[in-house]
């Protein structure tokens, strides 16, 4: 096969692998795969790599011939051992890109009339298909047609190579469950938005737009819609919105810094004072308060970031404004976790919740609970 055909086939395998196995392709990995797809022809002085390394290619051709040693599993194994230090590098996927590119050359060479000595030094030649009439000669019209088809496949694969077939299918179908699974898989590493077409379960109002995704709750996604956190899912009793068509949109890299805050003997107002006003943050946990408060039934059934169940305040991705109605309440027992969501380049604020602000004094009426 010509160099262009080898590069095109390696590109199809690299992009197709990214779509199938959902790894992130990059230009370096792509270039390594394309370059490796030319290496087996180092045993042919007239090839592109052979002309660059003429002093080696001429010796290999005289000693072993073309499509023998360099087109075998033995050569593939030796190459894998040679580049094995890449496994210790943070970009270990490059090892697979090089091996995949090299193998793509051997694989597509089996379409030629001669085939390849895959198990060299065994003289057995491997070809596909077995019928000689359906194999092709180098530079033939059939190879040109194959090259055009490979380029077409690469162009089709490129848009979905960074997100995977499953995610691409979820976009196409607007499937909520697939979007939710994709978010769970990458939660905490990327910012996400949900392109939404949904129905409000209480008002039957049509809700459309792109909304930030905060988290998950009872088989639902929590999104921020019109300044409120709402659960979107299929359960009409538990969720605020019913999805009709959704698409999960990936954003920039996300760094989540979490800290644990002991709340025993402290008020919700004290907690509010600890929360940075210039950060995106969420509070989750369960707190037993010193006073029993009953909540309306509908608040218990559908998602809210902060709600009361008897004397327990339940927080799930609550924000500062969600805590305000409980500011005066003092906690008898419990702790919360504060998640601070940071964009690239943002530095977390180091704050000690034990010494930053003196804890509230414990009211006498609360001491029996402690």
Secondary structure by P-SEA (a helix, b strand, c coil): ccaaaaaaaaaaaaaaaaaaccccccaaaaaaaaaaaacccccccccaaaaaacccaaaaaaccccccccccaaaaaaaaaaaccccccccaaaaaaaaaaaaaaaaaacccccccccccccccccccccccccccccccaaaaaaaaaaaaaaaaacccccccaaaaaaaaaccaaaaaaaaaaccccbbbbbbccccccccccccbbbbbbccccccbbbbbcccbbbbbccccccccccccbbbbbbbcbbbbbbbbbbcccccaaaaaaaccccccbbbbbbbbccbbbbccaaaaaccccccccccbbbbccccccccccccccccccbbbbbbbbbcccbbbbbbbcccccccccccccccccc
